[in-house]
Amino acid sequence: MLKTYKIPVTAWDITFAEQKKSRFCMVAEALKRVYPSVRNVQIDTATVTFTDRELGKRLQFLTPPAVQMAILDFDDGNRVKPFIVDLSKPVVERALRSAKQANGKPRLKARGRRGVNLRKSLAVRKATGEDRFFGLRVIGKGLGEKKS
């Protein structure tokens, strides 16, 4: 059975969090403080994703609506009061990969970033919708316009 994550976000977490940074937001800082076995935390308005070494799994939860509003307020520079986040049912649960292949040889690390065309500039990738920004697909111009 999976454990429930109850995360109190304190004034300290809010003070030392960084705006518009999914790995260093107030909820990420609180999660790392309360659960030391948690690594690779990434939080945006759509999902809360992290690795729990104690469970040996990578977990992804939908971000609760109240937390979404708190993140948006914080990123806009508004004052946020301390609150509690409850995460109980992951939408995605993956086992961590082992460091060795089935034949006993160590896995080779991937070089570079897969799936991203780095020849294009960041602005071009965002405009064409190839990059994600805060977990939501960037909407390009012309969406919703009728084709002639």
Backbone as numpy.savetxt, mean C-alpha at the origin, in Angstrom:
# Nx Ny Nz CAx CAy CAz Cx Cy Cz
-6.34 -19.87 11.40 -7.19 -18.68 11.40 -6.30 -17.44 11.40
-6.68 -16.47 10.60 -5.92 -15.22 10.53 -6.21 -14.35 11.73
-5.20 -13.61 12.12 -5.43 -12.73 13.25 -6.02 -11.41 12.77
-6.72 -10.75 13.68 -7.30 -9.45 13.41 -6.28 -8.39 13.81
-6.10 -7.41 12.97 -5.14 -6.34 13.25 -5.92 -5.12 13.74
-5.69 -4.77 15.00 -6.31 -3.58 15.59 -5.18 -2.56 15.77
-5.25 -1.47 15.05 -4.15 -0.52 14.98 -4.57 0.84 15.52
-4.10 1.21 16.71 -4.39 2.56 17.20 -3.41 3.57 16.58
-3.94 4.52 15.83 -3.13 5.58 15.23 -3.11 6.73 16.22
-1.93 6.99 16.79 -1.80 7.99 17.86 -1.36 9.34 17.29
-1.35 10.34 18.15 -0.89 11.67 17.75 0.58 11.62 17.33
1.36 10.74 17.96 2.77 10.59 17.60 2.90 10.10 16.16
2.09 9.10 15.77 2.12 8.58 14.41 1.73 9.67 13.40
0.74 10.45 13.75 0.28 11.52 12.85 1.35 12.59 12.70
2.04 12.92 13.80 3.07 13.95 13.76 4.26 13.55 12.90
4.69 12.31 12.99 5.90 11.88 12.28 5.64 11.23 10.93
4.39 11.17 10.51 4.07 10.61 9.18 4.40 11.62 8.09
4.54 11.12 6.88 4.83 11.98 5.73 3.63 12.02 4.80
3.29 13.21 4.35 2.15 13.36 3.46 2.45 12.76 2.09
1.41 12.15 1.49 1.46 11.60 0.14 2.55 10.56 -0.07
2.90 9.84 0.99 3.87 8.74 0.89 3.20 7.49 1.45
2.92 6.52 0.59 2.15 5.35 1.00 2.90 4.45 1.98
4.21 4.50 2.00 4.98 3.66 2.92 5.23 4.33 4.27
5.02 5.63 4.35 5.32 6.36 5.58 4.12 7.18 6.07
2.91 6.75 5.73 1.74 7.48 6.21 1.48 7.11 7.67
0.54 7.80 8.28 0.30 7.61 9.72 -0.15 6.19 10.05
-0.94 5.57 9.18 -1.41 4.21 9.44 -0.25 3.22 9.30
0.62 3.44 8.32 1.78 2.56 8.13 2.71 2.64 9.33
2.95 3.84 9.82 3.81 4.02 10.99 3.21 3.33 12.22
1.90 3.46 12.40 1.24 2.82 13.55 1.28 1.30 13.43
1.06 0.78 12.23 1.08 -0.67 12.00 2.46 -1.24 12.31
3.51 -0.57 11.87 4.87 -1.05 12.14 5.21 -0.95 13.63
4.66 0.05 14.30 4.93 0.22 15.73 4.23 -0.85 16.56
2.97 -1.14 16.23 2.18 -2.09 17.03 2.55 -3.54 16.72
2.82 -3.85 15.45 3.14 -5.22 15.04 4.56 -5.25 14.45
5.58 -5.56 15.26 6.96 -5.55 14.78 7.26 -6.60 13.71
6.42 -7.63 13.58 6.67 -8.66 12.57 6.21 -8.22 11.18
5.60 -7.06 11.09 5.08 -6.55 9.81 6.19 -5.81 9.06
6.30 -6.12 7.76 7.31 -5.50 6.89 6.65 -5.06 5.59
7.34 -4.26 4.82 6.92 -3.82 3.48 5.48 -3.31 3.48
5.20 -2.34 4.33 3.86 -1.78 4.47 3.63 -0.76 3.37
2.47 -0.85 2.72 2.09 0.13 1.70 0.59 0.39 1.86
0.24 1.65 2.07 -1.15 2.01 2.32 -1.55 3.14 1.39
-2.69 2.97 0.74 -3.24 4.04 -0.09 -4.75 4.07 0.13
-5.45 4.84 -0.68 -6.89 5.00 -0.46 -7.68 3.76 -0.86
-7.06 2.83 -1.56 -7.78 1.62 -1.98 -7.45 0.41 -1.11
-6.16 0.21 -0.80 -5.76 -1.00 -0.10 -4.73 -0.74 0.99
-4.67 -1.68 1.93 -3.63 -1.74 2.95 -2.91 -3.06 2.69
-1.62 -3.00 2.34 -0.87 -4.19 1.98 0.40 -4.27 2.82
0.69 -5.47 3.33 1.90 -5.66 4.10 2.25 -7.14 4.19
3.49 -7.41 4.59 3.96 -8.78 4.81 4.04 -9.01 6.31
3.42 -10.10 6.76 3.52 -10.48 8.17 4.46 -11.68 8.24
5.67 -11.44 8.74 6.67 -12.50 8.83 6.26 -13.60 9.80
5.50 -13.24 10.82 5.04 -14.22 11.80 4.12 -15.25 11.14
3.25 -14.78 10.25 2.35 -15.68 9.51 3.01 -16.26 8.26
4.05 -15.57 7.76 4.69 -15.99 6.53 3.83 -15.70 5.31
3.06 -14.59 5.38 2.14 -14.27 4.28 2.17 -12.79 3.95
1.85 -12.51 2.70 1.64 -11.14 2.23 0.13 -10.93 2.21
-0.34 -9.93 2.93 -1.77 -9.70 3.09 -2.19 -8.38 2.48
-3.40 -8.37 1.93 -3.94 -7.13 1.36 -5.38 -6.98 1.83
-5.67 -5.83 2.41 -7.00 -5.52 2.92 -7.54 -4.30 2.18
-8.87 -4.22 2.05 -9.46 -2.99 1.53 -9.38 -1.93 2.61
-9.05 -0.72 2.23 -8.94 0.37 3.20 -10.34 0.76 3.66
-10.59 0.75 4.98 -11.90 1.15 5.49 -12.22 2.60 5.10
-13.51 2.92 4.85 -13.89 4.27 4.42 -13.44 5.39 5.37
-13.51 5.18 6.67 -13.09 6.21 7.63 -11.59 6.48 7.50
-10.82 5.43 7.24 -9.37 5.57 7.07 -9.07 6.28 5.76
-9.84 5.98 4.72 -9.68 6.67 3.43 -9.83 8.17 3.62
-10.86 8.57 4.34 -11.11 10.00 4.57 -9.98 10.62 5.39
-9.49 9.90 6.40 -8.40 10.41 7.22 -7.13 10.59 6.38
-6.85 9.64 5.49 -5.66 9.74 4.62 -5.79 10.94 3.69
-6.97 11.12 3.09 -7.18 12.25 2.18 -7.06 13.57 2.91
-7.63 13.65 4.12 -7.52 14.88 4.92 -6.06 15.16 5.27
-5.34 14.13 5.70 -3.94 14.29 6.07 -3.10 14.74 4.86
-3.34 14.12 3.70 -2.58 14.48 2.51 -2.89 15.89 2.02
-4.10 16.38 2.33 -4.46 17.76 1.97 -3.92 18.78 2.97
-3.29 18.31 4.05 -2.71 19.21 5.04 -3.66 19.56 6.17
-4.80 18.89 6.25 -5.75 19.15 7.33 -5.34 18.37 8.58
-5.82 18.85 9.71 -5.52 18.20 10.99 -6.36 16.93 11.15
-5.73 15.87 11.61 -6.42 14.59 11.80 -6.31 14.19 13.27
-7.42 13.75 13.84 -7.43 13.29 15.23 -7.03 11.81 15.27
-6.46 11.34 16.38 -6.13 9.91 16.53 -7.37 9.04 16.36
-7.17 7.85 15.80 -8.28 6.92 15.54 -7.76 5.49 15.59
-8.67 4.53 15.47 -8.31 3.10 15.51 -8.73 2.45 14.19
-7.84 1.65 13.63 -8.10 0.93 12.38 -8.27 -0.55 12.72
-9.34 -1.16 12.21 -9.56 -2.60 12.37 -9.46 -3.27 11.01
-8.52 -4.21 10.88 -8.38 -5.00 9.65 -8.60 -6.45 10.01
-9.63 -7.08 9.40 -9.92 -8.45 9.80 -9.96 -9.45 8.66
-10.47 -9.10 7.50 -10.61 -10.07 6.41 -9.79 -9.63 5.21
-8.66 -10.29 4.95 -7.87 -9.90 3.78 -8.57 -10.29 2.49
-8.43 -9.44 1.46 -8.99 -9.78 0.15 -8.00 -10.59 -0.67
-6.71 -10.44 -0.37 -5.67 -11.22 -1.04 -4.73 -11.73 0.04
-4.37 -13.00 -0.08 -3.46 -13.61 0.89 -2.52 -14.51 0.10
-1.24 -14.18 0.11 -0.26 -14.98 -0.63 0.82 -15.46 0.32
1.27 -16.68 0.10 2.41 -17.19 0.87 3.68 -16.55 0.33
4.63 -16.35 1.21 5.91 -15.80 0.79 6.68 -16.84 -0.02
7.43 -16.37 -1.01 8.25 -17.28 -1.80 9.44 -17.73 -0.98
9.85 -18.96 -1.20 11.03 -19.44 -0.51 12.27 -18.90 -1.21
13.38 -18.91 -0.53 14.61 -18.39 -1.09 15.25 -19.38 -2.06
14.78 -20.62 -2.07 15.37 -21.63 -2.96 14.32 -22.20 -3.90
14.76 -22.61 -5.05 13.88 -23.28 -6.01 13.68 -24.72 -5.57
12.84 -25.45 -6.30 12.57 -26.84 -5.96 13.82 -27.71 -6.06
14.75 -27.35 -6.96 15.95 -28.17 -7.14 17.03 -27.85 -6.10
16.76 -26.95 -5.15 17.71 -26.66 -4.08 18.67 -25.52 -4.38
18.68 -25.04 -5.64 19.57 -23.92 -5.98 18.91 -22.61 -5.57
19.73 -21.62 -5.17 19.13 -20.33 -4.76 18.47 -19.65 -5.95
17.38 -18.95 -5.66 16.68 -18.20 -6.69 17.52 -17.02 -7.15
17.50 -16.76 -8.44 18.18 -15.57 -8.96 17.27 -14.38 -8.78
17.83 -13.29 -8.34 17.03 -12.09 -8.15 16.77 -11.43 -9.50
15.56 -10.92 -9.65 15.22 -10.21 -10.89 15.99 -8.90 -10.93
16.45 -8.57 -12.10 17.18 -7.31 -12.24 16.28 -6.29 -12.91
16.26 -5.08 -12.36 15.44 -4.04 -12.94 13.99 -4.17 -12.53
13.20 -3.29 -13.06 11.77 -3.28 -12.75 11.04 -3.95 -13.90
10.32 -4.99 -13.59 9.57 -5.69 -14.63 8.24 -5.01 -14.88
7.81 -5.00 -16.13 6.49 -4.51 -16.46 6.38 -3.00 -16.60
7.45 -2.27 -16.39 7.41 -0.82 -16.51 8.37 -0.41 -17.61
7.87 0.37 -18.55 8.72 0.85 -19.62 9.41 2.12 -19.14
10.68 2.00 -18.78 11.40 3.14 -18.20 11.90 4.11 -19.27
11.76 3.73 -20.53 12.19 4.64 -21.59 11.27 5.85 -21.67
10.03 5.66 -21.27 9.08 6.76 -21.27 9.24 7.56 -19.98
8.99 8.84 -20.05 9.10 9.66 -18.85 7.91 9.38 -17.93
8.06 9.78 -16.67 7.00 9.57 -15.69 5.72 10.28 -16.12
5.85 11.50 -16.65 4.68 12.26 -17.08 3.93 11.54 -18.20
4.68 10.95 -19.15 4.06 10.23 -20.26 3.36 8.98 -19.74
4.00 8.25 -18.82 3.40 7.03 -18.28 2.12 7.36 -17.51
2.11 8.48 -16.75 0.90 8.87 -16.02 -0.21 9.29 -16.98
0.16 10.03 -18.02 -0.83 10.51 -18.99 -1.49 9.36 -19.74
-0.72 8.32 -20.03 -1.28 7.18 -20.76 -1.92 6.16 -19.83
-1.81 6.37 -18.53 -2.44 5.46 -17.57 -1.63 4.20 -17.32
-0.33 4.22 -17.61 0.50 3.03 -17.40 1.00 2.92 -15.97
0.96 4.00 -15.22 1.40 3.99 -13.83 0.19 4.13 -12.93
0.34 3.68 -11.71 -0.71 3.86 -10.72 -0.25 4.93 -9.74
-1.20 5.72 -9.28 -0.90 6.80 -8.36 -1.82 6.64 -7.18
-1.31 6.33 -6.00 -2.08 6.08 -4.79 -3.07 4.94 -4.98
-2.70 3.92 -5.74 -3.52 2.73 -5.86 -4.68 2.83 -6.82
-4.90 4.00 -7.39 -5.99 4.16 -8.33 -5.42 4.43 -9.71
-6.05 3.91 -10.74 -5.57 4.09 -12.10 -5.71 5.56 -12.46
-4.67 6.13 -13.04 -4.72 7.52 -13.47 -5.66 7.61 -14.67
-6.60 8.53 -14.61 -7.58 8.66 -15.69 -7.05 9.67 -16.70
-6.96 9.22 -17.92 -6.45 10.08 -18.99 -7.52 11.01 -19.53
-7.10 11.96 -20.37 -8.03 12.89 -20.98 -8.89 12.14 -21.99
-10.06 12.64 -22.20 -10.93 12.07 -23.23 -11.80 10.95 -22.73
-11.70 10.57 -21.49 -12.52 9.49 -20.96 -13.94 10.01 -20.81
-14.87 9.34 -21.35 -16.26 9.77 -21.26 -16.72 10.61 -22.44
-15.78 11.06 -23.27 -16.17 11.82 -24.46 -16.61 10.85 -25.53
-17.56 11.25 -26.32 -18.07 10.41 -27.39 -17.09 10.44 -28.56
-16.88 9.26 -29.15 -16.03 9.19 -30.33 -16.84 9.59 -31.54
-16.21 10.35 -32.42 -16.95 10.78 -33.61 -16.65 9.92 -34.81
